[in-house]
Amino acid sequence: MYSTLPAVMWIYESRRTRPAAERGLKWWIGVVICLILICLSLFIAVAGTIAAVVSLNTAVQNGEAQPFSCADNSGSV
């Protein structure tokens, strides 16, 4: 999600500070790159969250892990 905020802010600031007549091809290329970064970072965040939930669910169903337990899981004991 760290690449989403700068991309959104760039679009917001450059749209607010440049009149519509000054928005050329370079500006539109920048907008497209920012939109790609926003979509890619949101996809990675959602896919990572889903993968973590599925992995935790599978581990609990197989008896390999107990989430929210107070047992020592450091492996040092």
C-alpha positions in Angstrom: 0.0 0.0 0.0 3.0 2.3 0.2 2.9 3.0 -3.6 -0.8 3.8 -3.5 -0.6 7.0 -1.5 2.1 8.8 -3.6 0.3 7.9 -6.8 -3.0 9.2 -5.5 -1.4 12.4 -4.2 0.4 12.9 -7.5 -2.8 12.7 -9.4 -4.6 14.9 -6.9 -1.9 17.6 -6.9 -1.1 17.7 -10.6 -4.8 17.8 -11.4 -5.4 20.6 -9.0 -2.4 22.7 -10.0 -2.5 22.3 -13.8 -5.3 23.8 -15.9 -6.9 21.4 -18.3 -5.3 23.2 -21.3 -1.8 22.4 -20.0 -2.3 18.7 -19.6 -0.5 17.1 -22.4 0.7 13.6 -23.4 3.3 13.5 -20.6 0.7 14.2 -18.0 -1.7 11.5 -19.3 1.2 9.0 -19.3 1.9 9.9 -15.7 -1.8 9.4 -14.8 -1.8 6.0 -16.5 1.3 4.9 -14.7 -0.1 6.1 -11.4 -3.4 4.2 -12.0 -1.5 1.0 -12.8 0.5 1.4 -9.6 -2.7 2.0 -7.6 -4.4 -1.1 -9.1 -1.3 -3.3 -8.7 -0.7 -2.3 -5.0 -4.4 -2.9 -4.2 -4.3 -6.3 -5.8 -1.1 -7.2 -3.9 -2.6 -6.1 -0.6 -5.9 -8.0 -1.1 -4.2 -11.1 -2.5 -1.8 -11.1 0.4 -4.6 -10.8 3.0 -6.5 -13.6 1.3 -3.4 -15.9 1.2 -2.7 -15.3 4.9 -6.3 -16.1 5.9 -6.4 -19.2 3.7 -3.0 -20.4 5.1 -4.1 -19.8 8.7 -7.4 -21.6 8.1 -5.6 -24.6 6.5 -3.2 -24.8 9.4 -6.0 -24.7 12.0 -8.0 -27.4 10.1 -4.9 -29.7 10.0 -4.2 -29.2 13.7 -0.8 -27.6 13.0 -1.6 -24.3 14.6 -3.9 -22.7 17.1 -4.4 -19.1 16.6 -4.6 -16.8 19.6 -3.2 -19.4 22.0 -0.7 -18.5 24.7 1.5 -21.5 24.1 5.3 -21.0 23.6 6.0 -21.2 19.9 9.6 -19.9 20.0 11.1 -23.3 19.6 13.7 -22.6 22.3 12.0 -24.8 25.0 
